[in-house]
Amino acid sequence: MQQSMTGYGREERTSKNLLIKTEIKALNSKFLDFSPRLPKELSAREADIRNLITDQLKRGKVMLNIDLELADETSLNVHVDEVRFKAYFEKFSSLTEAVNSHSSDLVKLALQAPDVIKQEEIDPEALPWNEIKGCLQSAIDQCIVFRKQEGETLEKKLSDYIKNIRDGLKSVEENDASRTENIRTRLQKNLDEIKERVQVDQNRFEQELIFYMERLDISEEKVRLKQHLDYFDEVLTKEDCAGKKLGFIAQEIGREINTIGSKANHAEIQRTVVMMKDELEKIKEQNLNIV
């Protein structure tokens, strides 16, 4: 099954008075572009987190955000450095007196001064890593489910586009036999008209005719195009995360369609070629979303 590069996953868990919030957003990108936003307490685990992501989300722009909060804020220990508070308060008081000013906000200013109030910080060594890892894995799983659901829709669209090209190939095959015969008949008619005026070497003419018909022959292109269409369907339905391979096959399909169009010299076949090119552009556009 194919996966879209668009995905989303979110998970919250509580462990040892710690609220763990994990959110993953994934968008289209040619390669894997991982952008983590982690609390400083998880800096030492960034490599482990990166490996978890890159092993499972193969392509796309992946944005990860992990937040760690104390679940029970009433148990939060807040320490006021009274020495610093007093020093700031006295300094602010002396400044207001020096300029003959009065302020009722000196206490507030002193409390807001650097390092006066210190909150309890989360100890990195005491972090429940297994719970954090499990929370992250759950968000990854949700993102993958999202990608698979989107991928199923993309797979159906691609299959329909390939079917339309296959129908176009059948139309080309139906018109090709009459096209070849019409060319041969037209050339013979022109030759008969020339024979009435000049002498023509029949053997040389037949050689030139064969050469000309070979240049207009699209038999090999039709065979190769069918093979590429079959291979595209096979990869689409049997391989996972095959966006790059499908892109390469689409290039080969385009090459054969273009060659048929340049050789055809037939109005109906030319119209069919235009239709097939249009379907191929839809394939290329949708394939940009596949992992």
N, C-alpha and C positions, 0 to 999 in steps of 0.2 A: 504493500500500500504506500502511495506517495503522501508526503506531508507538505503542507503549506509552510512558508517561512513566518507567517503571521501567527502569533500565539500569545496566550496570557495565562498566568497562574498566580494564585494568592493563597497564603496559608498563615494562620495565627495559632500559636500554642503558648501555654503557660507551664513553666517549670521552675521550681524553687524560687518563688516570688519574682520570676523573670518573665515578662511578656515578650515573646519572639514574633516579629512580623516579617514575613518574606513575600516579596512581589517580583514577578518576572514579566517583562514585556518583550516581545520579539517582533521584528519587522524585516522587510526585505533587505538583503545585502548580498553582493557577489560572493563574499567570503564570510567566515565567522568573525564578527566584530563584537567582542564582549566588553561591556562597560559596567563594572560593579560600583555600588555605593555602599560602603560598609562602615559600621562604627569602629572607632579606633581599637576597641577591645578585641576585634576580630582580625586585626592586621596580620597577626601571626598565622592565621588560618586562610589567608587569601589564596595561596597556591592550592590548598585542598578544595576550596570553593570553586576555583577556576577549573580544576580537573573534573569536578562533578558536572559542571555546565558543558564544557567542551566535549566530554565523552558522550553526551546524550543529545545535545542540540548542535547538530553538525554545521549548519549554515545559518546566516541571518545576523541582523544587528540585535544582540541580546542585552537588555538592560535589567540589571538586578539591583534591588534595594532591600537591605536587611536593617531592621531597627530592633534595638534591645531596650526595653523599659522595665522599671520596677513595677510589678503588678499591683502592689499595695503601697501607695504613696504615704499612708499614715505611719508606716514603719520606717520612712526615710529619715536618716540621721542628718540633721543640719547643724553645723558647728559655726559659731560666731567667734571670730578672733577678737576678743575684747581689747587686747593691747593695740591692734591695728585700728579698731574702731575708735578708741579713745584718742589715738594719735591723729587720725584724720579729722575727728570732730574738733579737737583743740586747734588744729591748723586752720580749718575752715572758719572757726570762731575768731581767731586772731586776724584773719584776712578781712572779715566783715567789719571788725572794729577799726581796722586800719583805714578803711574807706568810709567810715561812719555810716555803715549800712546795717540793716537788721534783716534776718532771714529766719523763717520758721521751718525751713526745709533742711537744716543742717544735719539732723539725725538721718533723714532719708539719703542725703548726699553721702554721708559717712558710711551708711550700710551698703550703698552701691559702689563704693570704692573697691579697687582690685584686692582680691584675696581676703576680704573681710568676712564674707559668708562662703562657707565651703560645704558642698553637698557630698553625701556618700557616693563614691564612684563604684561602678561594677568591677569586681576583681576579675581580670582576664583568666587567671589561673583557676578560678572557681566556676567558670562558665560551663554549663551542661552541653558540651559539644555534640554528644549523640542526639540530644533533643533538637539542637539547632540544625544539625545535618538532616535529621528526619523531617523537620519543617521545610527545609530547602528542597529535599527530594520530593515532598508532596507537591510543592509549587511547580517543580519541573514536570512531574507526572501530569498535572493539570494542563500545563502548557503543551505537552506532547499530545494529550487527548484533543485539545483545541486544534492543534496543527493537523491531526489526522482527520478531524471532522471537515476542516477547510480543504484538506488534501483530497478527500473523497469527492467533493464538488468539483475541484479542478480536474481530477482524473476523469470524471464523467464528461466534462467539456472537451478535454483533449481527445478522448475517445470519439466523440461526435465529430470533431474537426477532421480527424484521420479518416473516419468513415466517409465524410464528404469528399475528401481527396481521392479515396478509393473509388467512389462512385464516378468521380471525374475521370479517373484512369480508365474505367470501363467504357465511358463515353468516347474517350480518345481511341481506344481499341476498336470500337464499333465504326468509327469514322475513318480509321487509318486504312482499312482495306480499300474502300472506295476512293480515298485520297490518292493512294498509289496508282490505282488503275486509271483515275482521271488524268494524272500527270503523264502516264505512259501514253494514253490516248491522245492527249493534247500535243505531245511531242511528235507522235507518229503523224498526226494531221499536218503539223507544220512541215515535217519532212516531206510528205507527199506533195505539198504545195511547192517546196523548193525543188523537188525532183523534176517538176514540169519545166523549170527554167535552167537548172544546172545539173551536172552529173555528180552523184553522191556515192562515196565508197560505203557500201552497206556494212561491211565488217568494221570499218573505223567508226561508223555511226553507232553500231551496237556497243562497241567498247566505251564510247563516250556516254552513251545512254546508261550503261551499267554504272559507270563512275558517278554520273549525276544522280542516279537513283540511290546509290550508296550514301551520298552526302545528305540526302533527304530521309534516309531510313531511320526510324526511331525505335526499332525492335529492341535493341539493347537497352535503351533508356527506359522503355516500358518495363522490361524485366527487372532492371535495377531499382526502379521506383517501387515496384511491388515488393521487392525484397526489403527495402528500407521501411515501407509501411508496416510490413509484418514484424520487423525487428522492433519498431517503435511500440507497437501494440504489446509485444512480448515483454519488453523492458518496463513498460507502463504498468502492466498487471502483475508481473512476477518479481520485480526488484524493488527494494525500498530505497527511498531518498536518492533517486536517480536523476535529479534535475540537470546536472551537468551532462550526463550521457545522453539524455533526451535532447538537449540542446545541440549536441554534435550530430545526432541522427537527423534532426530537423534541417541542419545545414546541408546534409547529403540529399535529403528530399528536395530541398530548394534547387540544388544543382541540377538534378534530373528534370525537374519541372521547367527550369529555364532553358535547358537544351532542347526539350521537346518543343517549347514555344518558338525557339529560333529556327528549328528545322521544319516545322509543320507546314507552313505555307498553305494553310487551310482555315477558312473563316470560323467554322464551328469549333475546330480544335483550339484555335486561338482564344475564343471566348471561354472554353473550358479551362484553358491554362490560366487565364485571368482569375477565374473562380478559385482554382487550386492555390494560386499565389495568395489570394485573400484569406483563405482558410489557414494557410501556412503562417501568415503574419499573426493570426489569432493564436496559433499554437506557440509561436515565439513569445508573444506578449504574456500569455498565461504561464508559460514555462519559467518565466522570471520569478514567479512566486513559489516555485517548488524547491524544496530542500535538496 
